[in-house]
Amino acid sequence: MKQDIMNIEKWLTLIPITEVESLSHFFNEYEEYNKFLKEDAKEYEKLNISRTHILVNLQNGQILAYMSLVADSVQLSRNEKEIVELGFIPFSTFPAMKIGKLAVDRDAKKRYSGIGSLMIRLARGFAANLNNKGIACRFLTIDADVEHNPNVTQFYMKNGFAANERLNNKNRVTVSMRKDIFVDENL
């Protein structure tokens, strides 16, 4: 039986990719996510394209997951603005932070439950912290990778995300989704 990741919370730390010496032991079932972490993430960091954060178990040094974060904006339809109580705002684009990549290690996924949800909570903390630093951020966004995992939108919906009306069509290999960081949870 899987152990809830929160049972080892005191042993978890989130560190920037620049502080990780070896990424060779991380394996996700989708090769695209391994390639990004091992070949592209550090270069993207240097170019200010994204910031990648690694979740590590301090007990054994295992990389459990990673996420790549970038600045973003999200367009909301009139209906979507009403749902999040922003209908009175005269523009349709709102500040956001995107989870560009989120991947969990294959062995960690077998051993623990809740790692992906923990990573979303940590990303939400980064987004909320932008507001504390004087930079407006209202939403978390993600392009849910339905090409590799057709059921991934259910995971994000369980974590408070909704599909974006303006950005989705049947020809995309991702589903654009958003989460209002001022809803569901206390900051």
C-alpha positions in Angstrom: 0.0 0.0 0.0 1.2 3.5 -0.8 2.2 5.9 1.9 0.8 9.4 1.9 3.6 11.8 0.9 2.6 14.1 3.8 3.7 11.3 6.2 7.3 12.2 5.3 6.8 15.9 4.9 9.5 16.8 7.4 12.0 14.9 5.2 11.1 16.8 2.0 12.7 19.8 0.6 12.3 21.7 -2.7 15.5 22.9 -4.2 16.4 24.8 -7.4 17.8 22.6 -10.2 21.0 24.6 -10.0 21.8 23.0 -6.7 21.3 19.4 -7.9 24.4 17.6 -8.9 23.0 14.5 -10.5 19.6 14.0 -12.2 20.5 10.5 -13.5 18.2 8.6 -11.0 15.0 10.4 -12.0 12.8 8.4 -14.3 9.2 9.2 -15.4 7.2 6.9 -17.6 7.1 9.5 -20.3 10.5 10.1 -21.9 9.7 13.7 -22.8 9.7 14.6 -19.1 13.1 12.8 -18.5 14.6 14.6 -21.5 13.4 18.0 -20.3 14.8 17.5 -16.8 18.2 16.0 -17.9 18.9 17.9 -21.1 16.9 21.2 -21.2 16.0 22.5 -17.7 19.4 23.8 -16.8 19.8 25.6 -20.1 16.3 27.1 -19.8 17.3 28.3 -16.4 20.4 30.1 -17.8 18.2 31.7 -20.5 15.5 32.8 -18.0 12.9 30.7 -19.9 11.9 28.7 -16.8 12.8 27.9 -13.2 12.9 24.2 -12.3 12.4 23.1 -8.7 13.2 19.6 -7.5 11.4 17.8 -4.6 14.0 15.7 -2.7 13.6 13.2 0.1 16.4 14.2 2.5 16.4 10.7 4.1 17.8 9.1 1.0 18.5 11.9 -1.5 15.8 10.5 -3.9 14.4 13.0 -6.4 10.6 12.5 -6.1 9.4 15.1 -8.5 10.1 18.3 -10.3 8.2 21.3 -11.7 9.2 24.0 -14.0 7.6 27.5 -13.4 7.2 30.4 -15.8 5.4 33.7 -15.9 2.1 33.6 -17.8 -1.3 35.2 -18.3 -4.7 33.7 -18.9 -7.6 35.0 -21.0 -11.0 34.5 -19.5 -14.3 34.7 -21.3 -17.1 36.8 -19.9 -18.6 33.7 -18.3 -15.3 32.7 -16.8 -14.8 36.2 -15.4 -18.2 36.0 -13.7 -17.4 32.6 -12.2 -14.3 33.9 -10.5 -16.1 37.2 -9.5 -14.0 39.4 -11.9 -16.8 40.3 -14.3 -16.5 44.0 -13.4 -12.9 44.1 -14.6 -12.8 45.7 -18.1 -10.1 43.4 -19.6 -10.0 39.7 -20.3 -6.3 38.8 -19.6 -5.2 38.2 -16.1 -1.8 37.6 -14.5 -0.8 34.0 -13.9 2.1 31.7 -13.2 2.4 28.6 -15.3 3.5 25.1 -14.3 5.4 24.4 -17.5 6.3 20.9 -16.6 5.3 18.7 -13.6 6.6 15.1 -13.4 6.8 12.5 -10.6 9.5 9.9 -10.5 8.2 6.4 -11.4 9.5 4.7 -8.2 8.3 7.5 -6.0 4.8 7.3 -7.6 4.7 3.6 -6.7 5.7 4.2 -3.1 3.8 7.5 -2.2 0.5 9.0 -3.0 -0.2 12.7 -3.2 3.2 13.9 -4.7 1.6 15.7 -7.7 -0.9 17.4 -5.5 1.9 18.5 -3.1 3.7 20.0 -6.1 0.6 22.0 -7.1 0.4 23.3 -3.5 4.0 24.3 -3.6 3.5 26.0 -7.0 0.5 27.8 -5.5 2.8 29.1 -2.7 5.2 30.5 -5.3 2.4 32.3 -7.0 1.1 33.7 -3.7 4.6 34.8 -2.9 4.7 36.9 -6.1 1.8 38.9 -4.7 3.8 39.4 -1.4 6.7 40.7 -3.5 4.6 43.3 -5.3 3.9 41.4 -8.5 0.2 40.6 -9.2 -0.6 36.9 -9.8 -4.2 35.6 -9.7 -4.0 32.2 -11.4 -1.9 29.1 -11.7 -2.1 27.7 -15.3 -1.1 24.5 -16.9 -1.3 22.9 -20.3 -2.4 19.4 -19.2 -0.6 16.9 -21.4 -3.4 14.7 -22.7 -1.2 13.4 -25.5 0.8 11.3 -23.0 -1.9 10.9 -20.3 -5.6 11.2 -21.5 -6.8 11.3 -17.9 -4.5 14.0 -16.6 -7.3 16.6 -16.7 -9.1 14.7 -14.0 -6.1 15.0 -11.7 -5.9 18.8 -12.3 -9.7 19.2 -11.8 -9.3 17.3 -8.5 -6.7 19.9 -7.5 -9.0 22.9 -8.3 -8.2 23.6 -11.9 -10.8 24.3 -14.6 -10.4 24.2 -18.4 -10.0 27.5 -20.1 -12.8 28.1 -22.6 -10.9 30.4 -25.0 -7.8 28.2 -25.4 -9.1 24.7 -26.0 -10.0 22.9 -29.2 -10.0 19.2 -30.2 -6.8 19.5 -32.3 -4.6 20.3 -29.3 -2.4 17.7 -27.5 -2.8 19.7 -24.3 -5.7 21.2 -22.4 -5.2 24.7 -21.1 -6.4 24.9 -17.5 -6.3 27.4 -14.7 -6.7 27.6 -10.9 -7.7 30.7 -9.0 -5.2 30.9 -6.2 -7.6 32.9 -4.1 -10.2 30.2 -4.1 -10.4 26.9 -2.1 -7.5 27.5 0.2 -6.3 30.1 2.7 -3.2 32.1 1.7 
